[in-house]
């Protein structure tokens, strides 16, 4: 089964290159936008997102930032290692420069780092790869106990909303120094306690942001991460 095909839940949008893909992301709300709609993103406010989505402000080019360059270079290695570690569990599928568009709510977009087919059951999942620099003991404690960033958690739940899939694997490289790195994998099931309610809440806040501010073209209040 090819998960990168149009289906009842989503349409597959393919782009010619990364720049074209970046432009395509501005057609709706993507995974990295979801936490901003909730006021839970430490890097961008709701007003900044509105300015970009309405064409009032160009999308910031962060492609040359060291952490972005590192993450882009590291992703293929993380994907290959994940595929090897879980070769008996999942079929890992990946296509670059692709956006999945939800069929019932067309402004909900998602660009997965990979799609998963569980071999034993045929259940479908998504996989995301992240790299994160550990800066202090609290940061390390947060990642040991759970997913350290709300932005990542909301992003993958947004992916479940777009695809209708069953589960998520979030694979994160935690880096304290070039000599000390650890890779952790966090598993989330759609049926886990509280996840259905959180999926509904994320969808509600995204709907409110899109209809109230983008469609109505009204400037939102500045809701920023606290």
C-alpha positions as a printed NumPy array, in Angstrom:
array([[  0.   ,   0.   ,   0.   ],
       [  1.375,   3.391,  -1.009],
       [  0.434,   5.94 ,   1.652],
       [  1.559,   8.778,  -0.648],
       [ -1.569,   8.444,  -2.76 ],
       [ -4.841,  10.36 ,  -2.658],
       [ -7.31 ,   8.695,  -0.291],
       [-10.511,   9.387,   1.606],
       [ -8.724,  11.474,   4.252],
       [ -6.267,  13.534,   2.222],
       [ -4.956,  14.623,  -1.159],
       [ -1.246,  14.431,  -1.976],
       [  0.226,  17.677,  -3.331],
       [  3.64 ,  17.292,  -4.982],
       [  6.043,  20.174,  -5.635],
       [  8.99 ,  20.465,  -7.998],
       [ 11.559,  21.48 ,  -5.359],
       [ 11.967,  22.712,  -1.797],
       [ 11.342,  26.373,  -2.683],
       [  8.094,  25.481,  -4.439],
       [  7.151,  23.368,  -1.426],
       [  7.826,  26.269,   0.96 ],
       [  5.486,  28.454,  -1.098],
       [  2.836,  25.712,  -1.052],
       [  2.882,  25.614,   2.749],
       [  1.52 ,  29.155,   2.864],
       [ -1.819,  28.011,   1.372],
       [ -3.062,  26.857,   4.747],
       [ -2.143,  25.831,   8.285],
       [  0.699,  23.335,   8.473],
       [  2.164,  21.342,  11.326],
       [  4.647,  24.029,  12.357],
       [  1.817,  26.61 ,  12.376],
       [ -0.475,  24.638,  14.679],
       [  1.125,  25.614,  17.983],
       [  1.131,  29.279,  16.923],
       [ -2.655,  29.167,  16.471],
       [ -2.851,  27.953,  20.074],
       [ -0.483,  30.647,  21.379],
       [  1.949,  27.901,  22.414],
       [  4.926,  28.593,  20.16 ],
       [  8.011,  30.178,  21.671],
       [  9.293,  31.501,  18.343],
       [  6.328,  33.184,  16.641],
       [  3.167,  35.079,  17.652],
       [ -0.315,  34.745,  16.177],
       [  0.076,  38.218,  14.646],
       [  3.292,  37.219,  12.872],
       [  1.565,  34.129,  11.492],
       [ -1.378,  36.242,  10.289],
       [  0.95 ,  38.713,   8.551],
       [  2.61 ,  35.856,   6.671],
       [ -0.549,  33.933,   5.771],
       [ -2.218,  37.076,   4.407],
       [  0.818,  38.078,   2.348],
       [  1.544,  41.207,   4.383],
       [  4.945,  39.916,   5.425],
       [  7.248,  37.54 ,   3.539],
       [  8.086,  34.215,   5.097],
       [ 11.348,  34.5  ,   7.009],
       [ 14.165,  32.582,   5.324],
       [ 15.831,  30.519,   8.046],
       [ 17.487,  28.041,   5.688],
       [ 20.988,  29.361,   6.444],
       [ 20.691,  29.176,  10.22 ],
       [ 23.119,  26.574,  11.642],
       [ 20.452,  24.609,  13.521],
       [ 18.307,  24.348,  10.361],
       [ 21.253,  23.231,   8.23 ],
       [ 22.159,  20.617,  10.857],
       [ 18.577,  19.339,  11.076],
       [ 18.21 ,  19.054,   7.288],
       [ 21.495,  17.159,   6.982],
       [ 20.698,  14.902,   9.926],
       [ 17.186,  13.895,   8.884],
       [ 18.19 ,  11.231,   6.297],
       [ 20.438,   9.574,   8.872],
       [ 17.715,   9.601,  11.528],
       [ 15.272,   8.122,   8.996],
       [ 17.715,   5.374,   7.953],
       [ 18.466,   4.47 ,  11.584],
       [ 14.762,   4.422,  12.456],
       [ 14.006,   2.187,   9.485],
       [ 16.755,  -0.217,  10.568],
       [ 15.694,  -0.234,  14.233],
       [ 12.026,  -0.853,  13.361],
       [ 12.444,  -2.979,  10.217],
       [ 10.394,  -5.816,  11.744],
       [  7.649,  -3.444,  12.871],
       [  7.082,  -0.818,  10.173],
       [  7.304,  -0.241,   6.475],
       [  8.697,   3.3  ,   6.262],
       [  7.627,   5.396,   3.265],
       [  8.917,   8.843,   2.351],
       [  8.627,  11.342,  -0.488],
       [ 10.306,  14.782,  -0.405],
       [  8.59 ,  18.078,  -1.253],
       [  5.099,  16.731,  -0.548],
       [  2.157,  18.202,   1.337],
       [ -0.89 ,  16.227,   2.477],
       [ -4.094,  18.279,   2.264],
       [ -7.075,  17.242,   4.38 ],
       [-10.064,  16.555,   2.141],
       [-12.77 ,  17.878,   4.452],
       [-10.844,  20.976,   5.6  ],
       [ -8.619,  22.009,   2.738],
       [ -6.598,  24.607,   4.623],
       [ -5.257,  21.9  ,   6.958],
       [ -1.895,  20.83 ,   5.517],
       [  0.801,  18.463,   6.727],
       [  4.294,  17.649,   5.458],
       [  5.365,  14.387,   7.108],
       [  8.952,  13.279,   7.59 ],
       [  7.657,   9.824,   6.786],
       [  4.582,   7.607,   6.782],
       [  4.411,   4.218,   8.491],
       [  2.563,   1.01 ,   7.757],
       [  2.53 ,  -1.361,  10.719],
       [  3.427,  -4.751,   9.277],
       [  1.504,  -6.945,  11.699],
       [ -1.767,  -5.016,  11.641],
       [ -1.824,  -2.698,   8.608],
       [ -2.372,   0.284,  10.894],
       [ -1.07 ,   3.614,   9.591],
       [  1.15 ,   6.126,  11.346],
       [  3.373,   9.13 ,  10.867],
       [  7.   ,   9.644,  11.856],
       [  8.723,  12.936,  12.621],
       [ 12.444,  13.532,  13.086],
       [ 13.832,  16.345,  15.222],
       [ 17.206,  17.495,  16.494],
       [ 17.406,  19.442,  19.725],
       [ 20.345,  21.007,  21.574],
       [ 20.188,  20.401,  25.323],
       [ 21.148,  23.659,  27.053],
       [ 20.576,  22.994,  30.753],
       [ 19.557,  20.356,  33.29 ],
       [ 15.872,  21.355,  33.22 ],
       [ 15.797,  20.954,  29.454],
       [ 17.273,  17.479,  29.791],
       [ 14.779,  16.586,  32.55 ],
       [ 11.85 ,  17.709,  30.389],
       [ 12.949,  15.473,  27.525],
       [ 13.62 ,  12.476,  29.79 ],
       [ 10.13 ,  12.625,  31.253],
       [  8.125,  13.45 ,  28.118],
       [  8.253,  15.303,  24.791],
       [ 10.148,  18.407,  25.796],
       [  8.54 ,  20.9  ,  23.421],
       [  4.804,  21.541,  23.202],
       [  5.395,  22.702,  19.608],
       [  6.486,  19.205,  18.587],
       [  3.611,  17.498,  20.399],
       [  1.033,  19.79 ,  18.782],
       [  2.69 ,  19.369,  15.37 ],
       [  2.347,  15.588,  15.368],
       [ -1.227,  15.72 ,  16.66 ],
       [ -1.973,  18.12 ,  13.803],
       [ -0.576,  15.4  ,  11.537],
       [ -3.041,  12.89 ,  12.996],
       [ -5.878,  15.338,  12.361],
       [ -4.902,  15.775,   8.707],
       [ -4.313,  12.106,   7.932],
       [ -6.744,  10.332,  10.241],
       [ -3.92 ,   7.891,  11.054],
       [ -3.632,   5.751,  14.177],
       [ -0.305,   6.669,  15.794],
       [  2.865,   8.764,  15.772],
       [  6.533,   7.969,  16.268],
       [  8.562,  11.06 ,  17.175],
       [ 12.307,  10.431,  16.873],
       [ 14.511,  13.082,  18.484],
       [ 18.278,  13.465,  18.642],
       [ 19.132,  15.192,  21.924],
       [ 22.574,  16.77 ,  21.684],
       [ 24.485,  18.114,  24.678],
       [ 27.779,  18.304,  22.787],
       [ 29.379,  16.754,  19.689],
       [ 30.628,  13.992,  21.994],
       [ 27.357,  13.364,  23.813],
       [ 24.169,  12.685,  21.907],
       [ 21.172,  10.5  ,  22.616],
       [ 18.323,   9.459,  20.341],
       [ 14.915,   8.968,  21.912],
       [ 11.658,   7.762,  20.339],
       [  8.263,   8.855,  21.674],
       [  5.174,   6.852,  20.697],
       [  1.694,   8.41 ,  20.689],
       [ -1.512,   6.503,  20.003],
       [ -4.687,   8.231,  18.84 ],
       [ -6.526,   6.194,  21.484],
       [ -4.201,   7.161,  24.371],
       [ -5.882,   8.869,  27.326],
       [ -6.778,  12.457,  26.504],
       [ -5.479,  12.443,  22.913],
       [ -8.906,  12.505,  21.234],
       [ -9.831,  15.561,  23.307],
       [ -6.553,  17.285,  22.463],
       [ -7.006,  16.547,  18.763],
       [-10.443,  18.169,  18.901],
       [ -9.076,  21.207,  20.76 ],
       [ -6.256,  21.742,  18.261],
       [ -8.725,  21.474,  15.391],
       [-11.051,  23.966,  17.076],
       [ -8.304,  26.565,  17.611],
       [ -7.041,  26.179,  14.038],
       [-10.591,  26.602,  12.695],
       [-11.036,  29.724,  14.812],
       [ -7.755,  31.217,  13.634],
       [ -8.472,  30.536,   9.965],
       [-12.078,  31.749,   9.913],
       [-11.718,  34.668,  12.32 ],
       [ -8.428,  36.119,  11.114],
       [ -7.48 ,  34.736,   7.687],
       [-10.871,  34.511,   5.972],
       [-12.239,  37.617,   7.693],
       [ -8.871,  39.364,   7.187],
       [ -8.873,  40.734,  10.707],
       [ -5.679,  41.281,  12.678],
       [ -5.509,  38.94 ,  15.686],
       [ -4.396,  39.905,  19.16 ],
       [ -0.789,  39.054,  19.908],
       [ -0.983,  35.666,  21.596],
       [  2.534,  34.53 ,  22.384],
       [  4.059,  31.675,  24.332],
       [  4.477,  32.473,  28.03 ]])
